[in-house]
Amino acid sequence: MEQSPSKRLEELIRERARLDVELERCKELVTVLFVDIVGSTRFYDERGDVAGLVMVQKCLDLLIPVVETHGGIVIKTIGDAILARFRNVEDAVRSGIDMQRHLVEHNRGRAPADEIHVRVAINVGLALLKGNDVFGDVVNVAARIESATDADEIAISPSVYEKIRHLHDIPVSQKASGVELRGKLEKLDLYSVGWRPNQASGPAPPRPSKEQLSIATGLHTGLAEIAQQSIAGPSNGKSEVPSPRSFDTKTAVLGSLPVEQSPKLGVRFAVARVRADGSLGEDYPLDHPGMIAGQKGEITLDDDAQVAPQHARFTQLGEGVYVEDLGSPLGVFLRLREPHRLKDGDTIQIGRQTLQFTLHAAEIAIPMAASPDRTAVLDWSATSTRRLASLARLNSKGEETDRYELRALETSFGRSKGTYPFPDDPYLSSTHAQVKLQGGQYFLEDLGSTNGTFARIRKRVLARDGDTLMIGKHLLRIVMAPCARPRD
């Protein structure tokens, strides 16, 4: 029986959504370098096609070996331009520096009309790799940066500057703020790399904002939804017992995006198992990008049916570790250090309780104040209207078994105290966590519990030294050698 057009359309939409998920899963952080010959069009006009082709080929013959010497892969040459990708951003920047210096030597003693000059643009962001080719917005942004670059200049994006700002031998200056890039809605700050020997450099520009990093990398679609986990703390081998912190909605969003830094620079991370007593067990050094944790991964978690064959991916990225959920059915959870802004569909874990946050369409009147014992006072003369929210308790099959309404400004959970107690859960502290309503948003906050409060990550997150992740029944901690701690 032939399907109706509406049914076929519905299946096409579902298939498109599935393919989008698969494509998102395959994205990687890639460094892209664009090189464009300055004045090639005029050269063609003045000297003719043959002379123009000879000049372009000379330039390509000079610059492509420089790319390859620094570990880059030339994806393609586009007329008078080179598109290359690198695994390491420092290698890309040093490649650009060597290109400009090679051209200085090439031009020495030549007539101005015979000199070759180039523009170099570099960006780091998410991309899809197919063979040697690279697809994604990272290429588009790099091309737009190149069009805003001057002759003999190396212009870089905020994500590139974030990754090389610790390198004292590569001076960087602010090129421009809020540059409009053709075809892009957002404005981007641009930086310029000093490449001339003994080039004087002023004070280093300030660290890029998280918004600028998101625009450059294309990570804002996923990472900007993750609560901030940017306060680094040393791993001391003991169970973490964070203290309640002052509540600030400004710190409840992601404060820093992934930045890559090669292990050869001295910063080295590992993923360590956390034993039942809180001490650290076997560790897995992150000595290459994209290490897999799972039943069949390099970080082996093969004794847990809740763990997928390839569950999560870990990549060392500067001052943290980039953790990606590879589409596992039960997810990857990160222990909270700061209040986490809840979004519809978020899943959290407290003790043995798995809870899912839901925002409902209905609205209710919420009191504007609470009594000292955290019990809401229903003073209807001082209320505001908010969307009703709740937490549903899920069993091991993901089925709802109970629902807890979040009607007050603060709703607490614990083993023996709180708005909703769970007396049969020995892994909960007496008062474990709370959901707090502030500024029309719901925030999850750990109340200094012994075993912590966890939130399921939405695809990817930046974890820092001392952060704890939960995969199935396993606890894993990100650890960094004390001697390798980066400078502020």
N, C-alpha and C positions, 0 to 999 in steps of 0.2 A: 504494500500500500504506500503510495507516494505521500511524503510529508508535506504539510502545508507550508507556505512561504514563511509564516511567522515562526513555525517550529524550526525550520532550517536557519532562519536568522538568529534565533535564540541559541542554537548549537554553534553557529559561527562566532557569536559573541563569547560564548564559554571557551571555545577553542582559542580565540584571540587572547583571552585573559590567561589561559594556561600557558600559551607561548610567551606572553609578556613576563610571566613568573619565571619561566625557564631562561629567558634572555637575561633577566635581572640577576639570576643566580650565577651566570657565567661571566659577569663583569669583573674586571680587575683594575687596580690602580696602575696607570701607565704614564710614563713621562714621554711627551711628544715634543720634538724639535722641528721647527720650520726654518729654512734658509731660503732667502729670495735675493736674486741678483738685482742690484740697484741700476736703473737706467738701461736695462736690456732692450726695451721697446725702442728707445731713441737710437741705441746702437744699431739695431736692425734697420731702422729708417735711414740712418746716415751711411752705413757701410754695406747694406744689402744682406739678404738671407744667408748666403754662404758664410760671410765673415761673422755674422751673428751666431750661427750654429757653431762655428769654430770657437768663438769666445765662450759661449755657454759650456761647450764640452770641456774646454780647458779648466773652467771653474769647477765643473763637476769632478773632473779627474783629480783636481787639487784637494777638494773638500771631502769627497766620499771616503777616501782612506783615513781621514781624520776622525770621521764618525766611527768607522770600524775599529780604529785603534783604541777608542774609548769604550768599546763594548756595545756600540749602537748598531741597530739594524736599519738599513735604508729600506723604507717601505716602498717608495716610488719617487721618481723624478717627474715633476709636472712642468714641462717647458723649462723655465729658468729657475725652478724652485726644487728644493729637496725636502722630503718629509721622512723623518726618522723617528724611531722609538728606542727608549732605553729602559733598562730595569732599575737603574739607580739614577736619581736626579743629579747628584754631584757629578757623575760621569757626563751627563748631558751638558751641564754648565761648563765643565772644563773642556768639553769638545767645542762648544761655541767660542770659548776664549782662544783655543788653539786655532780655530778657523780664522778668526780676525787677525791673529798674529802671523799666520802663514800668508795671508793676503798682503800684509804690510811688507813682508819680504818679497813677495811676488811683484808688488808695485814699485819697489825701490828702483830708482833710475829710469822708470818708464815715463813716457809722456802722459799728462793727465787724461787724454782721450783714450789711452790704452790701459789705464788702471781698472781693476775690478774691485768693486765694493759690494758688500752684502748686508742684509738685515737678518738678525737671528731672533727668533721668538721661541720661548719654551713654556710649556704648561704641564701640569700634573692633574690627572683626573680619572674618573671611571671610564672604561672603554671595553668594547667587545673585541677579542682577538680572533682572527680567522686566518690561519697560516701566518704569514708575515704581515698581513694587513691589519689595520686597526680602524674600528668604527666607533663613533660616539661623539658627544658634545666636546670632549677634550680636544679633538682635532679642530672642531669649529672655533673654539675659543682661542686655540693657538694661532689659527689662521687670522682671526680678527686682531690679535695682538700684533702679529707681523705687519698688518696693514697700518698699524699705529706706530710702528717702529721707524726710527731714523736710520740713515745710512751709517755704517760702521758701528752700529749699536747692538747690544744684546739686551732685549727686553724680556722680562719674566713676569709671571702671574704671582698673586699672593701665595698660592700653594707652593710654588717653587721657592719663593723667598723664605717661607716658613721652614723649609727643609734645609736651607743652606745658611741661614742667618748665624749659625754657630761657627762657620768656617772663617777664621780671621784673615786668611790670605786671599779671600774673594770679596772685595769691597762692593757694597750694594748701596745705591741711593734711590730715593723716591723719584720716579719719573713723572707721574701725574696722579691726581686723585679723581675718582669718579669719571673715568673715561667712558664715553658712549661707544660701544662696539656695534658695528652694523649688524642688524638682525637680532640683537640681544636686548631684552627689556631692562636688565639690570646693568648698572654702571660698575666698572671694575677699576680698582687701583692697580697701577703698573709700576714696576721697579726696573732699574737699569744696572747692569753688572759692569763694574770697572774691569777692563782687560789689559789696559796698557801698562807696561812695566813701571813700577814706582809711581803709579797714579795715586794722587792724593785723594783721600776719602774723608768725608765728614762723619758726624755721629751716625750710627746705624739707625735706619727708620724704625718706628715702633712696630711691634708684632702685629700682623694682620688680624682683623676682627674675624669672628666665626662666620659672620655673614659673607665677608669677602672670600674666605676659604671655601664656603659652600658653593658660591657662584663659580669659582675657578674649577673646583673638582667635580661638580655635579652631584655631590653627596647630600645636598640639602633635602632631596626628596625622601631620603630614608633616615639619615643620621639626625637631622634637626628635630625628629620626633622622639629621640631618645633622651631621657633625663640626664642631666650633667653628672659625669663621674670623673671630674677633673682634679679632685684634691688627692694628690699622691701621698702615700704614707709608707714607711718602711715595713717590710715583712719581717716579723720577729719570731715566726714559727708558732705563735700562740693564737688561740681563738680570738677573732676580732670582736670587740664590744664597743661599738661606736657610741658616743654620747649624743643626746638629742641636741640639734643645732637650731639656732634662730631661724625662723622661717622667712624666706625671701624669694618671691616669685622670679626675680631676675636671675637667681642662681639655679632655678629649676629647669633650665634648658641647657642643651649641650654647649659647653664652653669652648671646646677645641676640637678640631677635626683631625683625622689621621695625617701624620707627617712621617715620611719614610727617612730612615737613617741607616746607613750600612753598618753591619756589625764590626767592620774593620775600623770604625771610628771609636770603638771602645765601649759603646752602649750595647749590652747584651741582656737579652731576656730569656726566660724559660717559663714553661707551664709546669707547675708542680701539683701533685696530688695532695689533698688535705685529708689526713687521717681522722678517725672518729674523735680523737682527743684534741684535735686542732693543730697538731704538729704536721710538718711537711714530710711527705714521703718521696717516692720516685719523681724525678723531674725530667723534662724533655726540652733541651735547649732549642730555641727557635733560630736555627742556623741557616735556614733558607726560607724564602717566602712561601706562603700557602700550605703550611703543615696542617694535615687533616687529623681531627679527633673523631673517633668512632669505632664501631666494631672491627673495621678493617683499616683503620687509620694509622698514621705514624705515632700518634698519641693513642695508644691502644686502650679501649674501654670495652673489652669483649665479654665481660661477665654481667651484662645488664641488658635485658630485653627491651628496656625503654630507650636504648641508644641505637640510632640508625647506623648503617654501614659507614656512611660518610655524613657525620652529624654537624660538624663545625669546622671552620678554617681559621687558622691563626697566622698572622703576618706581623713581624716586627715593624713598627712604624714610628720612628723617632722616640718621643718620650712616652710611648705607650705601645699597646698591641691591638691591632685591628682584628676584631673577632666577627666572623660572619656565620650566621645560621644558614646551612645549606639546604633549607627546606625540610628539616626534620619534623616529623609529626608532633613531637612533644616539646620541641623548642629548646632554646638556650636561655638560661636565667642569669641575671647579674645582681649581685648583692648591693643593696642601696647604701650609699654613703651620704647622700643628700636627698631632700624631698623630690619625689618623682611625680611629674604632672601626668595624671591619668587621662587616657584617651579611650573612647568607646572601643570595647573589644580587648583591652589590655588584660593580660593574665598575670597574676601575682602568686607568690608562694610564701606562706608563713607557717613554720613548723611543717606538719604534714598536710596542711590545708591548701588546696589549690582553688583560687577564687578568680572569677572573671568579672571585670568592671563593665557595666552597661549604663549608657545614658538613655533615658526614656524621653518620649515625645511630650509627655505631660509635664506641666509646670506646677510648682508648689510655692507657698510663701515660706521663706526661711527667716528665722529670727536673726537680728543683727548683733546680738550679744549672747554670751554664755556665762553661767554662774562659775564661781571659782572651782567647783568640783567637776567642771566640764560638762555639766548637765545643761542642755539648752533651755533657756527661759523663753516661753512663748508670749512675748510681748507684741501683739499684732499691730500696735501703733508704730513699731520700729522694725519692719520686715522688708525684705526684697524678694522678688520672684526669681526662682532658679529652676532649671530643668531637674527633674527627679532623676536620681541615680541609685544604683544598687550594685551589690556584689553577689554573684551566684557561686555557691560551693559546687565544685565538680568532682565526680568520682574518677577512678582510674580509666574509665572509658570515655571521659569527657562529657558525661551526662550530668545535668543539673539535679542536685539533691536538696538544696536549701537556697533561700534567697534572703539577703540582709539589706534592708532599705537604709540609705544614707540621707536621712532627713535633717540631722543636726549639723551644726557648724563643725563639730568634731565627733567622729565615730571611732571608738577604740576596740581592739581585739586582743585577747590574751587567754591564758590558761584558766585563771581564776578571777580576773578583774576585767573591767571594760564593758562597753555596750553589749558586745556579743562575746561571751566566754566559750572556750572549747576545753572543758575540764578533762577530757580523755586524751588530749594530745600532750605527751611529755616533752615534746620538742619546742613547745611554746613557752615563753617567759610569762610571768604573772600578768604583766601588761606588756604586750609585744609590739604592736604597731597601731597606727591610727590613720584615718582618712580625714583630711582637713579641707574645708571649703573656704577658699579665699579668692576674692576678685572674680567670682563667677566660675572658677576652675576648681577641680578636685585634685588634691595632692596626697600621695601616699608617703608616710614618714615612719621610719623605724624609731622605736622608743628605747633604744639602748638594749635591745634583746641580746641574749647570748648567742643564739643560732642565726640571727639575721633575718632580714626581709628581702625577698628577691622579686625582680620584675622581669618578665620575658622580654627579650630584646626584639625589636622589629627589624629583622634582617641583618643589621650590622651595628656595631658600637665600638668606640675606642675605650679599651680597658687600660688601666694604669697600674704601676707597681703597687702590689698589695691588694688589688681587686680580686674578688672571689666569684667564680662562675659555677653554676650548677648544670650538669648535663646528666639527665636521668637521675640516678642516685649518687653520682660522683660529684665531689667538690674539687675544683681546680683553681689554683691561685697563680696570678701573674707575678713573677718575681724577677728582680734585677739585681745583679751583683753590686754590693755597696760601693766598690771602687769604680764602678762605671756610671755612677749617677751623673746626669747632665748638669751643666751649670745653669743657673737661672738666667 
